[in-house]
Amino acid sequence: MKREFGPGVFVTFALGLGVGAVTALLLAPKAGRDLRDEIAEGATDRVNQARRTARKIGKQAQTIVDETADQINDAVAAGEIAYNQAKNA
């Protein structure tokens, strides 16, 4: 039987990894305060990482939008020039 490995497999693996990590932390022989601090620190790190990634993606998207707008403006200008030349010929 051939198995397909796609994005769903990765998401399932990542979810299982996260659940396993949290379970290991909760069952670890640590003081409650230390454990809560560690979980909070980990959550803060993930949130900060998500924010950085979102900013990076936003900058990349804005660059693509700006480049596309420039290309459209150039095409419109070229079309106007061609139209005016054809009209005056």
Phi and psi in radians as a Rosetta constraint file:
Dihedral C 1 N 2 CA 2 C 2 CIRCULARHARMONIC -1.595 0.35
Dihedral N 2 CA 2 C 2 N 3 CIRCULARHARMONIC 2.310 0.35
Dihedral C 2 N 3 CA 3 C 3 CIRCULARHARMONIC -1.784 0.35
Dihedral N 3 CA 3 C 3 N 4 CIRCULARHARMONIC 2.452 0.35
Dihedral C 3 N 4 CA 4 C 4 CIRCULARHARMONIC -1.702 0.35
Dihedral N 4 CA 4 C 4 N 5 CIRCULARHARMONIC 2.274 0.35
Dihedral C 4 N 5 CA 5 C 5 CIRCULARHARMONIC -1.991 0.35
Dihedral N 5 CA 5 C 5 N 6 CIRCULARHARMONIC 1.815 0.35
Dihedral C 5 N 6 CA 6 C 6 CIRCULARHARMONIC -2.160 0.35
Dihedral N 6 CA 6 C 6 N 7 CIRCULARHARMONIC -2.892 0.35
Dihedral C 6 N 7 CA 7 C 7 CIRCULARHARMONIC -1.036 0.35
Dihedral N 7 CA 7 C 7 N 8 CIRCULARHARMONIC -0.570 0.35
Dihedral C 7 N 8 CA 8 C 8 CIRCULARHARMONIC -1.099 0.35
Dihedral N 8 CA 8 C 8 N 9 CIRCULARHARMONIC -0.639 0.35
Dihedral C 8 N 9 CA 9 C 9 CIRCULARHARMONIC -1.159 0.35
Dihedral N 9 CA 9 C 9 N 10 CIRCULARHARMONIC -0.732 0.35
Dihedral C 9 N 10 CA 10 C 10 CIRCULARHARMONIC -1.117 0.35
Dihedral N 10 CA 10 C 10 N 11 CIRCULARHARMONIC -0.767 0.35
Dihedral C 10 N 11 CA 11 C 11 CIRCULARHARMONIC -1.091 0.35
Dihedral N 11 CA 11 C 11 N 12 CIRCULARHARMONIC -0.750 0.35
Dihedral C 11 N 12 CA 12 C 12 CIRCULARHARMONIC -1.096 0.35
Dihedral N 12 CA 12 C 12 N 13 CIRCULARHARMONIC -0.758 0.35
Dihedral C 12 N 13 CA 13 C 13 CIRCULARHARMONIC -1.079 0.35
Dihedral N 13 CA 13 C 13 N 14 CIRCULARHARMONIC -0.804 0.35
Dihedral C 13 N 14 CA 14 C 14 CIRCULARHARMONIC -1.106 0.35
Dihedral N 14 CA 14 C 14 N 15 CIRCULARHARMONIC -0.725 0.35
Dihedral C 14 N 15 CA 15 C 15 CIRCULARHARMONIC -1.103 0.35
Dihedral N 15 CA 15 C 15 N 16 CIRCULARHARMONIC -0.774 0.35
Dihedral C 15 N 16 CA 16 C 16 CIRCULARHARMONIC -1.102 0.35
Dihedral N 16 CA 16 C 16 N 17 CIRCULARHARMONIC -0.682 0.35
Dihedral C 16 N 17 CA 17 C 17 CIRCULARHARMONIC -1.101 0.35
Dihedral N 17 CA 17 C 17 N 18 CIRCULARHARMONIC -0.752 0.35
Dihedral C 17 N 18 CA 18 C 18 CIRCULARHARMONIC -1.128 0.35
Dihedral N 18 CA 18 C 18 N 19 CIRCULARHARMONIC -0.789 0.35
Dihedral C 18 N 19 CA 19 C 19 CIRCULARHARMONIC -1.097 0.35
Dihedral N 19 CA 19 C 19 N 20 CIRCULARHARMONIC -0.726 0.35
Dihedral C 19 N 20 CA 20 C 20 CIRCULARHARMONIC -1.111 0.35
Dihedral N 20 CA 20 C 20 N 21 CIRCULARHARMONIC -0.706 0.35
Dihedral C 20 N 21 CA 21 C 21 CIRCULARHARMONIC -1.134 0.35
Dihedral N 21 CA 21 C 21 N 22 CIRCULARHARMONIC -0.785 0.35
Dihedral C 21 N 22 CA 22 C 22 CIRCULARHARMONIC -1.118 0.35
Dihedral N 22 CA 22 C 22 N 23 CIRCULARHARMONIC -0.734 0.35
Dihedral C 22 N 23 CA 23 C 23 CIRCULARHARMONIC -1.066 0.35
Dihedral N 23 CA 23 C 23 N 24 CIRCULARHARMONIC -0.766 0.35
Dihedral C 23 N 24 CA 24 C 24 CIRCULARHARMONIC -1.087 0.35
Dihedral N 24 CA 24 C 24 N 25 CIRCULARHARMONIC -0.711 0.35
Dihedral C 24 N 25 CA 25 C 25 CIRCULARHARMONIC -1.137 0.35
Dihedral N 25 CA 25 C 25 N 26 CIRCULARHARMONIC -0.735 0.35
Dihedral C 25 N 26 CA 26 C 26 CIRCULARHARMONIC -1.195 0.35
Dihedral N 26 CA 26 C 26 N 27 CIRCULARHARMONIC -0.506 0.35
Dihedral C 26 N 27 CA 27 C 27 CIRCULARHARMONIC -1.656 0.35
Dihedral N 27 CA 27 C 27 N 28 CIRCULARHARMONIC -0.073 0.35
Dihedral C 27 N 28 CA 28 C 28 CIRCULARHARMONIC -1.219 0.35
Dihedral N 28 CA 28 C 28 N 29 CIRCULARHARMONIC 2.573 0.35
Dihedral C 28 N 29 CA 29 C 29 CIRCULARHARMONIC -1.389 0.35
Dihedral N 29 CA 29 C 29 N 30 CIRCULARHARMONIC 1.293 0.35
Dihedral C 29 N 30 CA 30 C 30 CIRCULARHARMONIC -2.188 0.35
Dihedral N 30 CA 30 C 30 N 31 CIRCULARHARMONIC 2.815 0.35
Dihedral C 30 N 31 CA 31 C 31 CIRCULARHARMONIC -1.178 0.35
Dihedral N 31 CA 31 C 31 N 32 CIRCULARHARMONIC 2.606 0.35
Dihedral C 31 N 32 CA 32 C 32 CIRCULARHARMONIC -0.998 0.35
Dihedral N 32 CA 32 C 32 N 33 CIRCULARHARMONIC -0.752 0.35
Dihedral C 32 N 33 CA 33 C 33 CIRCULARHARMONIC -1.128 0.35
Dihedral N 33 CA 33 C 33 N 34 CIRCULARHARMONIC -0.750 0.35
Dihedral C 33 N 34 CA 34 C 34 CIRCULARHARMONIC -1.078 0.35
Dihedral N 34 CA 34 C 34 N 35 CIRCULARHARMONIC -0.738 0.35
Dihedral C 34 N 35 CA 35 C 35 CIRCULARHARMONIC -1.138 0.35
Dihedral N 35 CA 35 C 35 N 36 CIRCULARHARMONIC -0.795 0.35
Dihedral C 35 N 36 CA 36 C 36 CIRCULARHARMONIC -1.090 0.35
Dihedral N 36 CA 36 C 36 N 37 CIRCULARHARMONIC -0.715 0.35
Dihedral C 36 N 37 CA 37 C 37 CIRCULARHARMONIC -1.096 0.35
Dihedral N 37 CA 37 C 37 N 38 CIRCULARHARMONIC -0.729 0.35
Dihedral C 37 N 38 CA 38 C 38 CIRCULARHARMONIC -1.139 0.35
Dihedral N 38 CA 38 C 38 N 39 CIRCULARHARMONIC -0.743 0.35
Dihedral C 38 N 39 CA 39 C 39 CIRCULARHARMONIC -1.132 0.35
Dihedral N 39 CA 39 C 39 N 40 CIRCULARHARMONIC -0.761 0.35
Dihedral C 39 N 40 CA 40 C 40 CIRCULARHARMONIC -1.097 0.35
Dihedral N 40 CA 40 C 40 N 41 CIRCULARHARMONIC -0.721 0.35
Dihedral C 40 N 41 CA 41 C 41 CIRCULARHARMONIC -1.115 0.35
Dihedral N 41 CA 41 C 41 N 42 CIRCULARHARMONIC -0.753 0.35
Dihedral C 41 N 42 CA 42 C 42 CIRCULARHARMONIC -1.099 0.35
Dihedral N 42 CA 42 C 42 N 43 CIRCULARHARMONIC -0.731 0.35
Dihedral C 42 N 43 CA 43 C 43 CIRCULARHARMONIC -1.139 0.35
Dihedral N 43 CA 43 C 43 N 44 CIRCULARHARMONIC -0.730 0.35
Dihedral C 43 N 44 CA 44 C 44 CIRCULARHARMONIC -1.091 0.35
Dihedral N 44 CA 44 C 44 N 45 CIRCULARHARMONIC -0.731 0.35
Dihedral C 44 N 45 CA 45 C 45 CIRCULARHARMONIC -1.055 0.35
Dihedral N 45 CA 45 C 45 N 46 CIRCULARHARMONIC -0.749 0.35
Dihedral C 45 N 46 CA 46 C 46 CIRCULARHARMONIC -1.155 0.35
Dihedral N 46 CA 46 C 46 N 47 CIRCULARHARMONIC -0.703 0.35
Dihedral C 46 N 47 CA 47 C 47 CIRCULARHARMONIC -1.114 0.35
Dihedral N 47 CA 47 C 47 N 48 CIRCULARHARMONIC -0.773 0.35
Dihedral C 47 N 48 CA 48 C 48 CIRCULARHARMONIC -1.106 0.35
Dihedral N 48 CA 48 C 48 N 49 CIRCULARHARMONIC -0.688 0.35
Dihedral C 48 N 49 CA 49 C 49 CIRCULARHARMONIC -1.113 0.35
Dihedral N 49 CA 49 C 49 N 50 CIRCULARHARMONIC -0.732 0.35
Dihedral C 49 N 50 CA 50 C 50 CIRCULARHARMONIC -1.112 0.35
Dihedral N 50 CA 50 C 50 N 51 CIRCULARHARMONIC -0.694 0.35
Dihedral C 50 N 51 CA 51 C 51 CIRCULARHARMONIC -1.122 0.35
Dihedral N 51 CA 51 C 51 N 52 CIRCULARHARMONIC -0.760 0.35
Dihedral C 51 N 52 CA 52 C 52 CIRCULARHARMONIC -1.082 0.35
Dihedral N 52 CA 52 C 52 N 53 CIRCULARHARMONIC -0.748 0.35
Dihedral C 52 N 53 CA 53 C 53 CIRCULARHARMONIC -1.116 0.35
Dihedral N 53 CA 53 C 53 N 54 CIRCULARHARMONIC -0.735 0.35
Dihedral C 53 N 54 CA 54 C 54 CIRCULARHARMONIC -1.105 0.35
Dihedral N 54 CA 54 C 54 N 55 CIRCULARHARMONIC -0.719 0.35
Dihedral C 54 N 55 CA 55 C 55 CIRCULARHARMONIC -1.106 0.35
Dihedral N 55 CA 55 C 55 N 56 CIRCULARHARMONIC -0.745 0.35
Dihedral C 55 N 56 CA 56 C 56 CIRCULARHARMONIC -1.088 0.35
Dihedral N 56 CA 56 C 56 N 57 CIRCULARHARMONIC -0.794 0.35
Dihedral C 56 N 57 CA 57 C 57 CIRCULARHARMONIC -1.127 0.35
Dihedral N 57 CA 57 C 57 N 58 CIRCULARHARMONIC -0.692 0.35
Dihedral C 57 N 58 CA 58 C 58 CIRCULARHARMONIC -1.075 0.35
Dihedral N 58 CA 58 C 58 N 59 CIRCULARHARMONIC -0.742 0.35
Dihedral C 58 N 59 CA 59 C 59 CIRCULARHARMONIC -1.122 0.35
Dihedral N 59 CA 59 C 59 N 60 CIRCULARHARMONIC -0.736 0.35
Dihedral C 59 N 60 CA 60 C 60 CIRCULARHARMONIC -1.111 0.35
Dihedral N 60 CA 60 C 60 N 61 CIRCULARHARMONIC -0.722 0.35
Dihedral C 60 N 61 CA 61 C 61 CIRCULARHARMONIC -1.134 0.35
Dihedral N 61 CA 61 C 61 N 62 CIRCULARHARMONIC -0.728 0.35
Dihedral C 61 N 62 CA 62 C 62 CIRCULARHARMONIC -1.117 0.35
Dihedral N 62 CA 62 C 62 N 63 CIRCULARHARMONIC -0.664 0.35
Dihedral C 62 N 63 CA 63 C 63 CIRCULARHARMONIC -1.080 0.35
Dihedral N 63 CA 63 C 63 N 64 CIRCULARHARMONIC -0.774 0.35
Dihedral C 63 N 64 CA 64 C 64 CIRCULARHARMONIC -1.111 0.35
Dihedral N 64 CA 64 C 64 N 65 CIRCULARHARMONIC -0.751 0.35
Dihedral C 64 N 65 CA 65 C 65 CIRCULARHARMONIC -1.091 0.35
Dihedral N 65 CA 65 C 65 N 66 CIRCULARHARMONIC -0.783 0.35
Dihedral C 65 N 66 CA 66 C 66 CIRCULARHARMONIC -1.100 0.35
Dihedral N 66 CA 66 C 66 N 67 CIRCULARHARMONIC -0.770 0.35
Dihedral C 66 N 67 CA 67 C 67 CIRCULARHARMONIC -1.107 0.35
Dihedral N 67 CA 67 C 67 N 68 CIRCULARHARMONIC -0.721 0.35
Dihedral C 67 N 68 CA 68 C 68 CIRCULARHARMONIC -1.142 0.35
Dihedral N 68 CA 68 C 68 N 69 CIRCULARHARMONIC -0.728 0.35
Dihedral C 68 N 69 CA 69 C 69 CIRCULARHARMONIC -1.079 0.35
Dihedral N 69 CA 69 C 69 N 70 CIRCULARHARMONIC -0.722 0.35
Dihedral C 69 N 70 CA 70 C 70 CIRCULARHARMONIC -1.080 0.35
Dihedral N 70 CA 70 C 70 N 71 CIRCULARHARMONIC -0.747 0.35
Dihedral C 70 N 71 CA 71 C 71 CIRCULARHARMONIC -1.124 0.35
Dihedral N 71 CA 71 C 71 N 72 CIRCULARHARMONIC -0.699 0.35
Dihedral C 71 N 72 CA 72 C 72 CIRCULARHARMONIC -1.145 0.35
Dihedral N 72 CA 72 C 72 N 73 CIRCULARHARMONIC -0.777 0.35
Dihedral C 72 N 73 CA 73 C 73 CIRCULARHARMONIC -1.080 0.35
Dihedral N 73 CA 73 C 73 N 74 CIRCULARHARMONIC -0.699 0.35
Dihedral C 73 N 74 CA 74 C 74 CIRCULARHARMONIC -1.116 0.35
Dihedral N 74 CA 74 C 74 N 75 CIRCULARHARMONIC -0.715 0.35
Dihedral C 74 N 75 CA 75 C 75 CIRCULARHARMONIC -1.158 0.35
Dihedral N 75 CA 75 C 75 N 76 CIRCULARHARMONIC -0.714 0.35
Dihedral C 75 N 76 CA 76 C 76 CIRCULARHARMONIC -1.119 0.35
Dihedral N 76 CA 76 C 76 N 77 CIRCULARHARMONIC -0.764 0.35
Dihedral C 76 N 77 CA 77 C 77 CIRCULARHARMONIC -1.096 0.35
Dihedral N 77 CA 77 C 77 N 78 CIRCULARHARMONIC -0.740 0.35
Dihedral C 77 N 78 CA 78 C 78 CIRCULARHARMONIC -1.119 0.35
Dihedral N 78 CA 78 C 78 N 79 CIRCULARHARMONIC -0.669 0.35
Dihedral C 78 N 79 CA 79 C 79 CIRCULARHARMONIC -1.145 0.35
Dihedral N 79 CA 79 C 79 N 80 CIRCULARHARMONIC -0.700 0.35
Dihedral C 79 N 80 CA 80 C 80 CIRCULARHARMONIC -1.133 0.35
Dihedral N 80 CA 80 C 80 N 81 CIRCULARHARMONIC -0.717 0.35
Dihedral C 80 N 81 CA 81 C 81 CIRCULARHARMONIC -1.107 0.35
Dihedral N 81 CA 81 C 81 N 82 CIRCULARHARMONIC -0.806 0.35
Dihedral C 81 N 82 CA 82 C 82 CIRCULARHARMONIC -1.106 0.35
Dihedral N 82 CA 82 C 82 N 83 CIRCULARHARMONIC -0.702 0.35
Dihedral C 82 N 83 CA 83 C 83 CIRCULARHARMONIC -1.110 0.35
Dihedral N 83 CA 83 C 83 N 84 CIRCULARHARMONIC -0.830 0.35
Dihedral C 83 N 84 CA 84 C 84 CIRCULARHARMONIC -1.105 0.35
Dihedral N 84 CA 84 C 84 N 85 CIRCULARHARMONIC -0.664 0.35
Dihedral C 84 N 85 CA 85 C 85 CIRCULARHARMONIC -1.158 0.35
Dihedral N 85 CA 85 C 85 N 86 CIRCULARHARMONIC -0.715 0.35
Dihedral C 85 N 86 CA 86 C 86 CIRCULARHARMONIC -1.204 0.35
Dihedral N 86 CA 86 C 86 N 87 CIRCULARHARMONIC -0.630 0.35
Dihedral C 86 N 87 CA 87 C 87 CIRCULARHARMONIC -1.209 0.35
Dihedral N 87 CA 87 C 87 N 88 CIRCULARHARMONIC -0.636 0.35
Dihedral C 87 N 88 CA 88 C 88 CIRCULARHARMONIC -1.484 0.35
Dihedral N 88 CA 88 C 88 N 89 CIRCULARHARMONIC -0.162 0.35
